């Protein structure tokens, strides 16, 4: 059998985009080699077939043929040969393309062991291996390792003056650098690779990879039209080589994203409205309504894609064009409303080649209206104070704060709007976070799998779509934004700080046939967003695990800071009452006034996020039977009563080394502040605890030991918040002890620290 001739014909079929003919020839040749017992030819053909199935995204077929090829090579006794390593390499690449990453890594490692035994370090086969392994590390998210492999491959290729292989390595490095945030380096590698491929007349998948990296660079630089053009070139190269496979579809999505972004750059509805107002509206007001000019607000706000800045060529078929809004009070409307409306309606309906289009559904969105009527029409409330936050739609709130106010001398319209910009009331925001977290978990993370398992694909897709919608709404709530109507939700999400990352995950969920892994990645991403924004205490990827905490915080967030401080102190005193001391009940356990002042003095310096988190943590643990006050005093005994501590230490949660280091850094800062306070106010300091741990004994617990014990009871999230708070004090050259002690002396009735110090001298 003439294998070289067969493979040459296969390559010709590829060049003519006749993939099916290539497959037919390969399969027929495999059968012939099996009949003839020509194992050498059979192994070569199977290796070629692995590559074909891999590139055409036929995962199961590629796995099956890879297994056949490896089995054949072992039967032939080739396990310590280059052909066997080549087969391992092809199998590994197939596993990588199919998502079986560990199997891929195992095959690559076996191939490397053979190469290391049989080949010199600068052999080009090793360069090919490093390039392939780097792509696997990219899939695994280990981009630094990927870069190291690619640099090795590039070094070998350059040493061998292998221009094509060097270009491949540079194309791969470009993708790695993008993921590492090294955008300029990525572009340089991609540009060099693309130019090299062009010089060689090569337009294969590696050339497409270089173009794709350049497209990503342009997108990050907001050169959207250029990015779309580059992605399209890459897409065309993939189609020409392999047809419309998964890579092609992803590039097509990139083109769509770029075109949408470019359209946003060119959106002109709001700009057109502003220019139309300046050309016709302002002169009309100044000439015909001069006495009322300062009582009329003008702009473009409310329902309509142009108000959001989401309008495009598809938006121009209804309720779009040269127009604007005029808002006045009820009193002003009574005086000039009818005349003002007639004057507005008499303005030109065409401007800069655009015609104003009004449909029945769009009536009342533009022109003259009362301020109270505008807000009531959206929010069912004429005053901000009358908004029913439990029922007002998110989309209505989004419509009330979009667009632009061109002029508002009186300020009444903008005052309402500015209050809306503050976002949801805190308790409502927590409830919305809880609701969307629960719904994402219920639909995407739970019910989707159940429906799919039952074979109910329609309901499964509905659950998936519902989950995607809730994920986008949740990100809006996290970032303090009002989600708009569903038809603009995706565009709005893209504009959020974390929007592009989230939308990339969500697009994958809707695109993939088996999106379970992406669903969990999305859950993990949203949990991290909630955690990083200090709404929740841990990063469990199953979002319903956080709803109880969010609902609890919603309930307590209606309280003022002072009320939260009071509740914390009361709860702590209740827990303190239950602490069992070795020497019997301490007198301070019956002294609420002193306990209250000491604890409140500290908590009154805390920010609101810390108060909510600590109250949640303390009550959660208390209801579980875990008394944090008892734990605090127990931890102090490590210094004050080491022998007794040894008997009880295993009852406390273990502290990681990292947590201990953070605690010690905080303790060092605060002990320094206490020393500074003691020097300035020695008489007040004498009335407090001794400062240092070395002064501890059975009857004396120092400030340092007390603080260390208290910090040891904090949850990871609480310690993180407290650490930031202390660092902020240090950064601003403020002394936390001074603020706590100021609160303390004021609660005792002194005017300030100086007055209290003077009294202590007496």
N, C-alpha and C positions, 0 to 999 in steps of 0.2 A: 504494500500500500504506500502510495506517495503522499505522505502527510503534509509535506511542505506545499505541494500543489493544492491540496485541499484547503489548507489554512490561507493560502494566497487567494483562492476563490472566495473564501469567507470574508477576507478583508475587502475584496472588491464589492461584495454584497453590502457590507457596512457602508462603504463609500457611496453606494447608490441608494442608501437608506432602505435596503431590502432585508430588514432584520429577520423576517419570517423565512425567507429563502436561506439565509445563513443558518438558522436553527435547523431547518429541514436537512440541509447538507451535512451538518454536524451529527445529527441523530442517525442519519443513514450510514455515515462513515463509522460511528461508534458501533452500530450493529454489525457492519462488515468486519471491523477489527476483532470483535468478539467471536464471530464465526471462524475467522482465520487464526485465532489464538495469538494475534499480534499485540502483545501487551504493551510494548513500547509506544506503538502508534495509538493504542487505546488510551494510555495515560495522557499523552499530548492532547488528544481530542477532548477528553473529559475536562482537562484544565481549561481549554478554550470554552467549553460549554458552561463551566462555572462562571466565567467572566460574563458571558452573554446573559445568563439568567440574573446575575447580580445587577448588571447595568439596566436591565429591563424591569427591575423591581419584582421579579418572580422569586420571592424569598424561599419558599418551601422547596421549589425545584433546585435552587442553587445549593441548599443544604444537602439535599439528597445526592446530587452529583458530587459534591465535595466529599461526602462520606464514602461514595463508591471509589473515587480517585485515591483517597488516603488508604482505604482497604487494599486496593490493587497495588499501590506502591509498597505497602508492607509485605504483601504476598510475594512481590518480586524481589524482596530483600534489599530494598533501596533506602532503608531508614538512616543510613549514614552517607547520603549522597546529595548532590545539588538538586537533582530532579525531585527528590522527596521534599527538600526544603522549599522548592518552588511550589509544589502542591500544597504544602502547609500554608505558604504565603497566600495562595489563591483562596484556600478554604477560610483562612483568617479574615480576608477581605470580604468574603461572602457573609460570614457571620457578623462582621461589623456593619455591613450595609443592612442586614436584617434585624439589627438591634440586639443580637446575642453577644454582648460585649465581653463577658468573661471567657466564653468559648473562643472568641477572637483573640483575646490576649494570650490565652494558653497556646494557641497555634503559633502566634508570632514569636513567643518565647522559645518554643521548640525549634522554629526555623532559625532563630538567631543562634541557638546552641550549635546547630549544624554548620551555619556559616562561620561561626567563630573557630570551629575545628578545621574547616577546610579552606577558608578564604583569607587572604591578607586584609588588613584593616581598611585599606583604601579601595577595595574592590567595589565596582559599581552595583553589584547585586546587594551589597550592604546599604548603599545609598537608597536603593528602591525599598528595602526593608524598613529603614528609618522613616522614610516618607509615609509608608503605609501605617506604621505604628503610631506616627504622629497624628494621623487622622482618627485613629481609635482614641487616643488620649483626648483629642478635641471632643469626641462624642461623650467621653466620660467626664468632661468639664475640667480636666487636668491640663490646663493650657500651658503652664510653665514647662511641664514635661514634654508636651507636644513641641514647643519651641526648641527645646534642647535637641530632640530627635531631628527636627528639620534643619537645624544649624549643622548637625553632623552630616546629614545628607548633602547639604549645600557645599560643605567643605570638601567632601569626597568628589562630588561632581566637578567642582572647580579645579581640583587637582588633576582630574582626568580630562579636563577640557571638554566635558560633556555638556554642551549648551542646552540641549532639550531637558535633561535631568536637572540641571541647575535652575532652569526656568520653572520646572515643576515644584522644586523645593521653595523657590521664592513665592510662587502662588500659594503654597501651603502656609508659609510663614506669614503671608499677608492676612490670612484668615485668623491665625493664632494671635497676631498683634492686635487685631480688631477686638478680639475677646479680652485681651489684657489691657485694653484702653490706650494702646500705643498707636494712635490713629495715623500720625505722620509716617512712622516707620512702616505701617501696614500699606499705606498708599505708595510709598517708595518701592517696596517689594513687589506690589501688584503691578505697578507701572513698568518696572524692569521686566517682569515676567511676560506681560502682555506684548511689550515691544519685541522681546526675544521670540515669542511664538509667531508674531507677525513677520519678522525677518525670515523665519524658517518656513513660513507658509503653512503653519500648523493651526488648525481651528478645532481642537478636540475638547474634551471635558475639562482638561487642566487649563486651557485657555479660557474656558467659560468660568472656571473658579477664580482666575485672576480678574476677569471683568466683574464678577460678582463682588469681589472685595473692593474694587474701585467704586462700584455702585454704592456699597454700604458707606464708604468714606464720603462720597458726595452727598448721600442722604444725611449723614451726621452734620455736614457743613451746610445743610439746608439748600443745597443746589439740586432741587427736586427734579427739574426737567432733565438736567444732565444725568442724574441718578437713574431716572426712568429709561433714558436712552441706553445707558450702559447695561442696566439689567436686561433690557430687551435684546441687546446684542448677545448677552450670555445665554438668554433663553433660546434664541434662534440657533446658537451653536449646539445646545443640548438637543434640540428637536432634530437638527440635521444629523447628529451623530447617533442618537438613541431613541428619538421619538419623544412623545409627550409623557415622560415618566414623572416620578415624584419630584425630582429635582427641577424639572421644567415647571411643574405646577407651583412650586415654592417661589421660583423666580417670577412667574406670572403674578403671584400675589404681591411680590415686592414692587413690580411695575404698577400695580393698582394702587398700592399705598403711596408711591411716589407721585402718581398722577393726582391722587386725592390731595396730597400735600401741596402740589403745584397749583391745583385749583384753589386751595385755600389762600395761597399767596396772591392769586389773581382775583379773589372775590371782590365784588364791587358794589354789592347792594347797599351796605352801610355808608361807604364812601360816596356813592351816587346820591344817597339821601342827604348827606351833609352838604354836598356841593349844590344840590337842588335847593336846599333851604337857604344857603348863602346867596344863591343867584336870584331866587324869587321870594322865598319866605321872609327873610329878614327885611328886605326892602318893603314888602307888603305891610309888615307889622309897624315899621318905622313911619311909613307914609299914611297908613289908614287908621292905625291904632296907637299913635304916639303916647297918649296919656296912660295907656295900659301896657306899654311895651315891657316894663319891668315886672309885670304881674303874669306874664305868659311864659311858661317853660316850653322848650321845643327840643325834639330829639327823635330817636327811633328806638323804641323799647317795646317788648311784648311778644306776641305770637308771630311766628314766621321765621323761616330759615335765615333770612337776611339780618334779622335782629341778633341771631346767634353768631353770624359770620359763617354759616354753613351753606350759604346759597351757592349754586352752580348753574350750569346751563339748563338743568332739569327743573330748577326752581322758578323759571321765568314764565311758566304757563299759567300761573294764577297768583293773585295777591302779591305781586312783585312789581317794582318799577320806581319811578321818581315820585316819592312822597315822603311824608314825615308826620310826626304827631305834635299836637299842641295841647298842653295841659293847663287848666285854670281851676281856681277854686269855684265852689258853688256860687258864691257871691258875684264873682267876676263873670261867670257864665250867665247869670241872670241879667247882667247889664249888657254884655256884648256877644253872648254865645251865638245867637242867630246870625248876626252880621259877620262875625269872625268865620263861621262855617261857610257862609256864602262867598266870602273873600277867598277862603282856601279852595273851595270847589272851582273858582274861576281861574285858578293858576293853570298854566299849560300842562296838558296831560302827556306831552312828549318832551324828552330832554336827552340830549346827546345820543339820539338815535334809539332811545328806549321809551317804550310806551307803558303808561300806568295800566295795570290789569287789576280789576276788582271783580271778585265773584261773590255770590251770596254768602258763602262761609267766611269770607274775609271782611265783610262789612263791619265797621266799627273798630277796626284795628288801627286805622290811620285817620288823620284829620283832627278835628277839635273834640275834646272830651274833658270832663271834670276829673280832677285828681282823685277824688273819692270814688267816682264811678270806674275809673281805670283800675284801681287796686281792688275794689269790690268785685269787679268782673273777673279778676284773676284769683283773688284770695278769699272772696266772700267776707271781706273785712274792710271797712273804710279807714280804720286806724290800725297802726302796728300792734297796739295793746289789745286789740280785739281779735287777733288771729287765733284760730283754733288749730294749734300745731298738731294735734292728734289726727286731724282729718284733712288739712290742706294738702293738695297734691304736690309732690316734688316738682313736677313739670311746671306747675303754676308759679312756684317760687323761682324756678330757673328763668321763666319768662319775665318775671318782675325785676330781675337784676341784670338782664342781658343788654345788648345794644349800647347806646351812648346818648347822654343828655348833652345837647349842643349848647343850650343856654338855660339858666334858671336863676334869675336875679332874686326872686322872692324866696327861693330855697325850700318851699313847702314840699314839692314833689320829691326833691332829692333827699330831704330829711328822712322820709319814709324809706326810701331806697337805701340810704346809708345804714339804717338799722337792719334791713334785710341782709346787707352784706356781712353782718356779723355772724351769719349762719344760724343753724338750728339752736334753740335753747339746749343747754348741756344735757339735760335728762332725755330730751327727745332724740338728740344725736346718739346717745348710748342705746336707746331703744331701737333706733334704725340700724345701728351696727349689729345689734343682737338679732334683729329680724332677718337681715340679709345674710348674716353668717349662718343662721339656722336654715334658711331656705336654700342657700348654696349646698350645704351639707345634705339636706333632705333630697334635693333634686339631682344634683350632679354626683355627689359622693355616695349616695345611698340608693335612691330609687332608680337611677339610670342603670346601675348594675343588675338590680332585681328585674327590671323590665327586659333588659337584654337577655338575661338568663332564661326568662320565660319565652323568649322568641318574639316578644311584642316590640318590634323595631320602631313602629310609629310612636308609641308612648315613650319609648326610650329616647328618641330624638327630641320629643317635646320636653322631657326632663332635662336633657342636655342643654337645649336652648334656654329653658328657664334658669338653669344654673349659670349659664354664661351671662344672662341679663343681671342676675343678682350679684355676680362678681363685679360687673361694671358699676352697679349702683353702690356696692360696698366700698369700692375704691373712691367714689365721690364722697361718701360719708367720711371716710378716713381722712381725706384731704380737705374736709370742710366745705364741699361744694354741693350745690343742688343738682341732682340728676335731671336732665331734660327729658322730653318725650322719647319713647323708645327709638323712633326713627333717627334721632340725632345722638343717641346714647353712645354709640361706638365712636363717632367723631369727637364727641365731648371727652370721652375717656382717653383718646389719643393725646389730648392736650394736657392731661394731668401730669404731675411730676413723674409718677411711675407708670403712666399710661401706655407707653410704647411697649414696655416689657410685658405688662399684663395683656395687652391686646395681641401680642405675639403668641402668648400661651393660649389665649382663647381662640384665636384663629386656627391654631393647631388642633384644639379640641374638636372644633366643628369640621375640620378637614380630615382628620385621621379616622380610619375604620375602627381602630381599637385605641381610644384616647384615654384609657384608664390611668396610665402613667402621667399623662399631661394634666389630668384632673387633679391628681394628688400633688403634682408640682404647683398647680395653681392654688390649691388649698394651703400648701406650705408657704407660697409667696404671700398670700393674703394674711395668713397668720403672722408672718414676719412683719408685714406692714402694720398690722394692728399692734404688735408688740413694740416695734420701733417707735410708734407714735404713742406709746404708754397707755393703751386702752386695755390690754390684757397682760397676764402674768407669765405666760409661757407660749411656746410656739407649736403646740400640737396642731398638726396639719388638718385634722378633722374639725371643721370650724364649729360644729355644734357643741364641742367640748368647752367653748368659751361663752356660750350664751348666758349661762347662769351668772357668771361674773359680770357680764355687760348689763344684764337686767338689774343685778344688785346695785351696781354703780349708778344706774339710771335712777334708782329709788333714792339713794343718798345724795345724789348730785343736786337735788332741789334745795338742799340746805346751804346756808351761808358758811363761809370758812369758820366763823366763830361757833356756829352750831356743830360743825364737824369736829372741831377741837373739843367742845364740851362732850360730845358723844364718845370720842376716843378716850378722854380722861375718865368718864364714867365707866366705860367698859373695862378699862385697865384696872380701875379701883375694885370693880367686881371680881376680876381675876386675881388681883392682889389679895383680896380677902380670903381666897381659897388656897393661898400658898402656905405650905406647912414648913415651919422652921425647925431646925434641929433643937434649938433651945426653947421652943415654945413660941406662941404668938407674939409678934413684935408690936410695940405700942404704936408704931407708925401705921400699922394696918387698920387702926381705928381713927386715924387723923386725916379725914377727907379734906379739910381746908388746906393743910400743908401739901398733901399729895396733889390736890387740884392745882395749886399755884405752880408747883415744880414742873408738872407735866405740861400744863397749858403754856407756861413760859417758853418751852421748847417748841411746841407745835404751832404757836402763833407766828413763828418765823418761817414755817414751811409754806411751800406753794400748794396750790389746790390739788394738783396731780398727786403729790406725795400724800396729802391727807386722805384722798379717796383710796389710793392704793393701800395705805397702812390700815385704814379702817376695814377694808375688804379682807386683807391678809389676817388681821387680828381676829375678826369675827369668824372667818372661815376656820382657822385653826382652833379657836375656842369651842366652836360647835362640834368639832371633831374630837374634843377632849384633850387638845394640846394647849396648855396654858403657857403663853409666851413670857409672862411675867415670872412664872416659876422657872422656866428655862433660863431666863436672863440671870436670875439670882444663882441658879445652879452653875452657870458658866463662870460667874465671878469667883466661885469657890476654887477654881483652878489655881487662883493666886492667893485667896484668903484662907482656904482650908484644903490644901492639896490632897490630904488623906481621904477626907470625905468625898472630894470630887472624884477620886478614882472609883468609888463605889457607885456613883450615879451617872458618870459621863456617857455610858452606853445608852442611856435613855434619851439622849439628845440627838437630833439629826447631825450627821457628820458634815464638817465644813471642808470643802475642797481647798487645795493649796492655793489656787487662784483667788478664792474668796478670802482666805486668811490674809493674803498679801494686800488685797484691796482694803480690808479692814485696818490693817496696820498703817497703810498710807493715810487713811482718814484720821486714825487715832493720833498719828504724828502731827498732823496739821492742827487738830483741835487741842491737843495738849499744849502746843506752842501758843495758841490763842489764850488758853487758860493761864499760862505763865505770864503772858503780857497783861492780862486782866489783873492778876494777883499783884503785879508790881504797881499798877496804877491805883488799885483799890484794895489795899492790903487788909483793911478791917472787914470789908465785905467778904474777902476771900477766906479770912479766918473763920467766918461763920459757915463756910461751905466745906465740901469734902477736901481732903488733902489731894494734891495734884497727881502724884506719881505712884505707879504700881509698887515701887520699892518700899513705899510706906505702908503697904498692906499688912494686915494681920487679922486674926479671928474677929477682932472688934472694930476694925477700921477697913473700909473699902474705899480706895482712892477714886478720884474722877476718871483717871485713865482706865482702871479696871472696870468700873461701872459702864463706861462708854464701850469698851471692847465687848463686854458681855451683852449689851443691848444690840450692838451691830450684828453680833453673832446670831440673833434671833430673826433678823430681817430676811425676807425672801430674796431671791436673786434679783428680781425686778425692783424691789424696794431698795436694796443696796445700790443698784445702778442709779436710781433716782436720787438717792441721798448723796452718792458720790458726786454726781453732776452738780448738785446743789452746793456742796462744800467747795468743790473746785471753782464754781462761779464766785463764791465769796472770796476765795484766795485770789482769783484773777482780778477782782475789783478792789483788792487791797482792803477788804472789810474784815472785821473780826466778829465771828458768829457768837462768841461768848458774850461780847458786849451787848448784842441785841437780845440774847436770851435773858441775861441778867437785868437789862432795862425792863423787859416785860415783867420779870419777877418782882422787882422793887415797886413797880407801878401797881401790880396786883396787891402788894402789901400796903399801898397807900402813899408811897413816896412820890415826889414830883419827878425825880430822875436819879441817876446813879450818884451824883454829887451829894444830893440831899440825904440819900441813904447812907453813904460813906460818912458824912458828917455826923449823923445820928449814932453810927456804930462807934465813933471815937469817944463818945461821952461815957 
